[in-house]
Amino acid sequence: MDYKEQYRRKLMSADEAVKLIPDHSIVLTNVAVGHPVALVNALVRRQDEIEDVELFYVVDLYDTDIKNIHPESGLKVDLGYPVIHRRDVQEGRFYHTPVRFCDAARAFTERKVATTIHLVAPMDEHGFFCMGLGADYGLAAMRRAEKVLVQVSSTVPRSHGENYVHISQVDAIVEAEQELFKLPDIPPNENEKIIGQYCAEFVQDGSTIQLGIGGIPNAAATALVDKKDLGVHSEMACDTMRLLWEQGVITNRKKTLMPDRSIFTFAMGSQKLYDWIDDNPGIEFRGVEWVNDPYVIGLNDNMVSINGALEVDLTGQACSESIGHLQYTHPGGQLDFVNGAYRSKRGRSILAFESVANTSEGPVSRIT
């Protein structure tokens, strides 16, 4: 049977596809922009027909129908990095399972995942679909899943790396165009710019960098415009990386691990970022179990990791995921890169934050 015939046989509606998901099972989807909205919404529509199904995903960017899940539903949601539904996690409506990002693939291969659902680019002539917005933990889980469902959208870039799935591994194909989430461009404030300048002083010509998400990492990136031959080994492909590449600051020539390529595990940013990723041989996506492995990170000499934090105490303990006892976000791969930079020859890790938070109740110290 040729690939086109296989495609035709496996093509179905989203509502038909989610009927393949068994009761008493876990469903997993890719990180952030890679969520297949049509499949997620179709699964929610079956919430009264299914029993004990858990949907797990990280970084809920899309306003999907999970907001309509009721208490007696047969569908439960585990949000690894709550954004839109942060309050639902804090109030116990949705679950939150903490896990180091580098361990996510292992966590969901050791814990049986029955079904994985993915947002992919259209199939190529060789029968491959591309998870163009990253490999993260989805690829590792997909290889062990009983059922693999894909939502095909022409908006997904065809990136390079270990983020492809062959039609022979796919059980259901759903064609549904999806507008990709665009991360708002929020310029850093004056304090963040000053802190970013301090961070940039730790970056030498030829360093390999990792930048977290937020105003301070973005400000640090804009302060790197005078650096030369920087490399990238980072969790997230973002617009600041794209801009540094376009300005000739990032060349990847001096990297000691996988030179000439920027290494990421997922992407989140503007349409310009997604266009930059499309068919760019200088960018490669790999599984989070490899990209975020502290040992692998440490193979990059002169590795510099720059991340934010919510608060730090006077003993040096840093918190990046909660405010008091309330879960606010998730540290993501921060600890992975702190440890990885520590292992690196001449490596440096920076946690940066403003010392005061301006809240609705007035200024609050972030040094506890």
KOLSE-708920 format. One record per residue (C-alpha): residue in three letters; y, z, x; residue number from 1. Coordinates in steps of 0.05 Angstrom, whole numbers, plus 5000, padded with zeros to 4 digits. Layout:
PAPA rest    y    z    x  nr
PAPA  ala    Y    Z    X NUM
...
***
This chain:
PAPA rest    y    z    x  nr
PAPA  met 5000 5000 5000   1
PAPA  asp 5067 4980 5030   2
PAPA  tyr 5127 5027 5032   3
PAPA  lys 5164 4994 4974   4
PAPA  glu 5103 5002 4930   5
PAPA  gln 5096 5075 4950   6
PAPA  tyr 5169 5085 4935   7
PAPA  arg 5162 5054 4866   8
PAPA  arg 5101 5098 4849   9
PAPA  lys 5136 5162 4871  10
PAPA  leu 5204 5147 4838  11
PAPA  met 5219 5190 4778  12
PAPA  ser 5273 5230 4744  13
PAPA  ala 5295 5298 4769  14
PAPA  asp 5266 5331 4707  15
PAPA  glu 5198 5299 4721  16
PAPA  ala 5200 5317 4794  17
PAPA  val 5211 5391 4785  18
PAPA  lys 5150 5395 4740  19
PAPA  leu 5110 5389 4804  20
PAPA  ile 5134 5458 4825  21
PAPA  pro 5079 5510 4811  22
PAPA  asp 5090 5578 4780  23
PAPA  his 5089 5640 4826  24
PAPA  ser 5117 5601 4884  25
PAPA  ile 5177 5593 4931  26
PAPA  val 5223 5532 4931  27
PAPA  leu 5265 5520 4993  28
PAPA  thr 5323 5473 5005  29
PAPA  asn 5366 5454 5065  30
PAPA  val 5429 5490 5089  31
PAPA  ala 5499 5480 5060  32
PAPA  val 5519 5408 5047  33
PAPA  gly 5446 5387 5046  34
PAPA  his 5431 5419 4978  35
PAPA  pro 5402 5368 4928  36
PAPA  val 5444 5385 4867  37
PAPA  ala 5406 5341 4817  38
PAPA  leu 5340 5375 4835  39
PAPA  val 5370 5445 4834  40
PAPA  asn 5400 5434 4765  41
PAPA  ala 5336 5404 4739  42
PAPA  leu 5298 5466 4762  43
PAPA  val 5348 5511 4726  44
PAPA  arg 5336 5471 4662  45
PAPA  arg 5263 5493 4666  46
PAPA  gln 5279 5567 4676  47
PAPA  asp 5247 5585 4608  48
PAPA  glu 5184 5544 4621  49
PAPA  ile 5167 5570 4691  50
PAPA  glu 5142 5637 4715  51
PAPA  asp 5160 5674 4779  52
PAPA  val 5192 5617 4818  53
PAPA  glu 5240 5636 4874  54
PAPA  leu 5293 5587 4898  55
PAPA  phe 5318 5601 4969  56
PAPA  tyr 5377 5569 5002  57
PAPA  val 5432 5584 5052  58
PAPA  val 5507 5572 5041  59
PAPA  asp 5518 5557 4967  60
PAPA  leu 5575 5507 4969  61
PAPA  tyr 5562 5468 4905  62
PAPA  asp 5578 5494 4836  63
PAPA  thr 5507 5484 4811  64
PAPA  asp 5475 5508 4746  65
PAPA  ile 5445 5570 4779  66
PAPA  lys 5506 5605 4749  67
PAPA  asn 5470 5595 4682  68
PAPA  ile 5407 5633 4701  69
PAPA  his 5396 5691 4652  70
PAPA  pro 5362 5758 4666  71
PAPA  glu 5296 5739 4632  72
PAPA  ser 5291 5674 4669  73
PAPA  gly 5228 5653 4705  74
PAPA  leu 5272 5630 4763  75
PAPA  lys 5300 5677 4815  76
PAPA  val 5351 5659 4869  77
PAPA  asp 5353 5684 4941  78
PAPA  leu 5419 5666 4975  79
PAPA  gly 5416 5673 5050  80
PAPA  tyr 5491 5662 5059  81
PAPA  pro 5529 5674 4994  82
PAPA  val 5594 5637 4984  83
PAPA  ile 5607 5617 4912  84
PAPA  his 5559 5669 4885  85
PAPA  arg 5577 5726 4933  86
PAPA  arg 5592 5773 4875  87
PAPA  asp 5524 5757 4843  88
PAPA  val 5490 5780 4907  89
PAPA  gln 5533 5842 4912  90
PAPA  glu 5517 5861 4840  91
PAPA  gly 5443 5848 4847  92
PAPA  arg 5439 5787 4802  93
PAPA  phe 5414 5745 4860  94
PAPA  tyr 5374 5767 4920  95
PAPA  his 5393 5766 4993  96
PAPA  thr 5341 5765 5049  97
PAPA  pro 5372 5778 5117  98
PAPA  val 5341 5738 5174  99
PAPA  arg 5365 5715 5242 100
PAPA  phe 5379 5641 5236 101
PAPA  cys 5334 5624 5295 102
PAPA  asp 5277 5660 5259 103
PAPA  ala 5288 5625 5192 104
PAPA  ala 5237 5570 5205 105
PAPA  arg 5184 5621 5225 106
PAPA  ala 5201 5665 5165 107
PAPA  phe 5189 5607 5117 108
PAPA  thr 5127 5580 5151 109
PAPA  glu 5093 5648 5154 110
PAPA  arg 5115 5662 5083 111
PAPA  lys 5083 5607 5042 112
PAPA  val 5133 5558 5014 113
PAPA  ala 5101 5515 4960 114
PAPA  thr 5156 5464 4952 115
PAPA  thr 5215 5439 4993 116
PAPA  ile 5271 5398 4963 117
PAPA  his 5318 5355 5005 118
PAPA  leu 5380 5311 5000 119
PAPA  val 5367 5248 5040 120
PAPA  ala 5395 5180 5058 121
PAPA  pro 5360 5118 5029 122
PAPA  met 5293 5099 5059 123
PAPA  asp 5294 5052 5119 124
PAPA  glu 5248 4993 5131 125
PAPA  his 5198 5038 5167 126
PAPA  gly 5190 5085 5108 127
PAPA  phe 5233 5142 5135 128
PAPA  phe 5284 5183 5098 129
PAPA  cys 5338 5218 5139 130
PAPA  met 5361 5289 5125 131
PAPA  gly 5428 5266 5154 132
PAPA  leu 5465 5331 5148 133
PAPA  gly 5417 5371 5190 134
PAPA  ala 5346 5393 5205 135
PAPA  asp 5358 5469 5203 136
PAPA  tyr 5295 5505 5177 137
PAPA  gly 5281 5453 5124 138
PAPA  leu 5241 5407 5168 139
PAPA  ala 5194 5461 5193 140
PAPA  ala 5183 5486 5122 141
PAPA  met 5172 5416 5096 142
PAPA  arg 5116 5404 5145 143
PAPA  arg 5077 5461 5114 144
PAPA  ala 5097 5454 5042 145
PAPA  glu 5048 5433 4987 146
PAPA  lys 5100 5389 4953 147
PAPA  val 5161 5353 4981 148
PAPA  leu 5215 5327 4933 149
PAPA  val 5274 5285 4957 150
PAPA  gln 5339 5266 4924 151
PAPA  val 5364 5200 4951 152
PAPA  ser 5439 5189 4957 153
PAPA  ser 5477 5134 4994 154
PAPA  thr 5531 5184 5012 155
PAPA  val 5485 5218 5063 156
PAPA  pro 5496 5194 5135 157
PAPA  arg 5438 5169 5177 158
PAPA  ser 5442 5215 5237 159
PAPA  his 5398 5218 5299 160
PAPA  gly 5348 5271 5318 161
PAPA  glu 5287 5307 5291 162
PAPA  asn 5309 5304 5218 163
PAPA  tyr 5267 5249 5187 164
PAPA  val 5212 5252 5134 165
PAPA  his 5164 5194 5121 166
PAPA  ile 5149 5170 5051 167
PAPA  ser 5076 5186 5062 168
PAPA  gln 5096 5260 5064 169
PAPA  val 5138 5256 5000 170
PAPA  asp 5111 5272 4931 171
PAPA  ala 5171 5254 4888 172
PAPA  ile 5233 5211 4897 173
PAPA  val 5295 5220 4854 174
PAPA  glu 5354 5172 4859 175
PAPA  ala 5419 5210 4845 176
PAPA  glu 5485 5198 4879 177
PAPA  gln 5518 5262 4903 178
PAPA  glu 5589 5272 4927 179
PAPA  leu 5583 5311 4991 180
PAPA  phe 5619 5378 4996 181
PAPA  lys 5683 5374 5039 182
PAPA  leu 5704 5436 5076 183
PAPA  pro 5778 5450 5063 184
PAPA  asp 5823 5442 5124 185
PAPA  ile 5857 5510 5130 186
PAPA  pro 5902 5513 5191 187
PAPA  pro 5899 5576 5233 188
PAPA  asn 5954 5627 5225 189
PAPA  glu 5999 5648 5283 190
PAPA  asn 5956 5708 5302 191
PAPA  glu 5893 5665 5302 192
PAPA  lys 5929 5614 5347 193
PAPA  ile 5946 5668 5397 194
PAPA  ile 5875 5695 5397 195
PAPA  gly 5848 5624 5403 196
PAPA  gln 5890 5614 5466 197
PAPA  tyr 5859 5677 5496 198
PAPA  cys 5789 5652 5479 199
PAPA  ala 5803 5584 5510 200
PAPA  glu 5818 5617 5577 201
PAPA  phe 5744 5634 5583 202
PAPA  val 5724 5560 5578 203
PAPA  gln 5722 5522 5644 204
PAPA  asp 5718 5448 5655 205
PAPA  gly 5645 5427 5647 206
PAPA  ser 5627 5486 5601 207
PAPA  thr 5580 5477 5543 208
PAPA  ile 5609 5508 5480 209
PAPA  gln 5587 5536 5413 210
PAPA  leu 5639 5550 5360 211
PAPA  gly 5629 5591 5297 212
PAPA  ile 5663 5580 5231 213
PAPA  gly 5732 5607 5214 214
PAPA  gly 5805 5607 5236 215
PAPA  ile 5796 5636 5305 216
PAPA  pro 5740 5589 5329 217
PAPA  asn 5781 5531 5301 218
PAPA  ala 5843 5557 5337 219
PAPA  ala 5803 5564 5402 220
PAPA  ala 5781 5491 5395 221
PAPA  thr 5853 5466 5388 222
PAPA  ala 5870 5504 5452 223
PAPA  leu 5816 5466 5491 224
PAPA  val 5852 5399 5491 225
PAPA  asp 5868 5403 5566 226
PAPA  lys 5796 5417 5586 227
PAPA  lys 5751 5364 5616 228
PAPA  asp 5678 5344 5607 229
PAPA  leu 5658 5398 5557 230
PAPA  gly 5589 5396 5527 231
PAPA  val 5564 5419 5459 232
PAPA  his 5502 5459 5440 233
PAPA  ser 5522 5490 5373 234
PAPA  glu 5494 5510 5307 235
PAPA  met 5543 5472 5264 236
PAPA  ala 5575 5404 5271 237
PAPA  cys 5647 5413 5249 238
PAPA  asp 5713 5375 5251 239
PAPA  thr 5741 5412 5311 240
PAPA  met 5681 5385 5351 241
PAPA  arg 5696 5315 5325 242
PAPA  leu 5769 5320 5345 243
PAPA  leu 5753 5344 5415 244
PAPA  trp 5703 5286 5422 245
PAPA  glu 5755 5236 5398 246
PAPA  gln 5806 5264 5448 247
PAPA  gly 5757 5255 5505 248
PAPA  val 5750 5330 5517 249
PAPA  ile 5676 5331 5498 250
PAPA  thr 5635 5283 5540 251
PAPA  asn 5569 5323 5549 252
PAPA  arg 5564 5294 5620 253
PAPA  lys 5559 5361 5654 254
PAPA  lys 5506 5392 5609 255
PAPA  thr 5444 5419 5643 256
PAPA  leu 5403 5412 5579 257
PAPA  met 5402 5346 5542 258
PAPA  pro 5464 5315 5574 259
PAPA  asp 5504 5260 5540 260
PAPA  arg 5488 5288 5471 261
PAPA  ser 5520 5340 5425 262
PAPA  ile 5465 5383 5396 263
PAPA  phe 5470 5413 5326 264
PAPA  thr 5424 5439 5271 265
PAPA  phe 5469 5425 5210 266
PAPA  ala 5537 5396 5192 267
PAPA  met 5594 5418 5147 268
PAPA  gly 5664 5389 5145 269
PAPA  ser 5706 5330 5122 270
PAPA  gln 5686 5259 5104 271
PAPA  lys 5711 5239 5173 272
PAPA  leu 5659 5286 5203 273
PAPA  tyr 5603 5254 5162 274
PAPA  asp 5627 5185 5182 275
PAPA  trp 5628 5207 5255 276
PAPA  ile 5556 5231 5250 277
PAPA  asp 5531 5167 5218 278
PAPA  asp 5488 5127 5267 279
PAPA  asn 5521 5162 5327 280
PAPA  pro 5472 5164 5385 281
PAPA  gly 5515 5217 5419 282
PAPA  ile 5498 5268 5365 283
PAPA  glu 5429 5297 5354 284
PAPA  phe 5403 5345 5301 285
PAPA  arg 5343 5390 5315 286
PAPA  gly 5308 5447 5280 287
PAPA  val 5342 5514 5281 288
PAPA  glu 5281 5545 5313 289
PAPA  trp 5298 5504 5376 290
PAPA  val 5374 5497 5373 291
PAPA  asn 5385 5572 5361 292
PAPA  asp 5330 5598 5406 293
PAPA  pro 5367 5643 5456 294
PAPA  tyr 5320 5619 5511 295
PAPA  val 5338 5547 5497 296
PAPA  ile 5412 5563 5491 297
PAPA  gly 5408 5598 5559 298
PAPA  leu 5383 5535 5592 299
PAPA  asn 5454 5509 5586 300
PAPA  asp 5492 5532 5648 301
PAPA  asn 5563 5557 5637 302
PAPA  met 5550 5567 5562 303
PAPA  val 5609 5595 5523 304
PAPA  ser 5598 5622 5453 305
PAPA  ile 5660 5637 5409 306
PAPA  asn 5651 5671 5342 307
PAPA  gly 5690 5714 5293 308
PAPA  ala 5675 5783 5266 309
PAPA  leu 5695 5824 5205 310
PAPA  glu 5702 5890 5241 311
PAPA  val 5685 5925 5307 312
PAPA  asp 5680 6000 5321 313
PAPA  leu 5703 6038 5382 314
PAPA  thr 5633 6038 5413 315
PAPA  gly 5633 5961 5412 316
PAPA  gln 5587 5951 5352 317
PAPA  ala 5607 5888 5315 318
PAPA  cys 5596 5872 5241 319
PAPA  ser 5600 5801 5216 320
PAPA  glu 5563 5803 5150 321
PAPA  ser 5583 5863 5106 322
PAPA  ile 5642 5904 5085 323
PAPA  gly 5617 5975 5079 324
PAPA  his 5551 5972 5041 325
PAPA  leu 5569 5906 5005 326
PAPA  gln 5540 5842 5032 327
PAPA  tyr 5599 5795 5044 328
PAPA  thr 5567 5738 5082 329
PAPA  his 5514 5726 5135 330
PAPA  pro 5519 5728 5211 331
PAPA  gly 5485 5661 5214 332
PAPA  gly 5467 5644 5286 333
PAPA  gln 5519 5689 5317 334
PAPA  leu 5469 5737 5349 335
PAPA  asp 5427 5679 5372 336
PAPA  phe 5485 5650 5412 337
PAPA  val 5509 5718 5437 338
PAPA  asn 5440 5729 5467 339
PAPA  gly 5435 5656 5490 340
PAPA  ala 5502 5658 5526 341
PAPA  tyr 5480 5723 5559 342
PAPA  arg 5418 5687 5586 343
PAPA  ser 5459 5628 5611 344
PAPA  lys 5479 5621 5684 345
PAPA  arg 5554 5639 5685 346
PAPA  gly 5550 5645 5608 347
PAPA  arg 5602 5681 5567 348
PAPA  ser 5602 5705 5495 349
PAPA  ile 5666 5721 5456 350
PAPA  leu 5673 5757 5389 351
PAPA  ala 5745 5752 5366 352
PAPA  phe 5781 5777 5305 353
PAPA  glu 5849 5801 5279 354
PAPA  ser 5855 5877 5285 355
PAPA  val 5886 5883 5215 356
PAPA  ala 5864 5853 5149 357
PAPA  asn 5916 5842 5095 358
PAPA  thr 5883 5861 5030 359
PAPA  ser 5909 5868 4958 360
PAPA  glu 5915 5942 4972 361
PAPA  gly 5955 5932 5036 362
PAPA  pro 5938 5927 5110 363
PAPA  val 5870 5954 5131 364
PAPA  ser 5847 5965 5202 365
PAPA  arg 5786 5925 5223 366
PAPA  ile 5774 5971 5282 367
PAPA  thr 5732 6028 5254 368
***
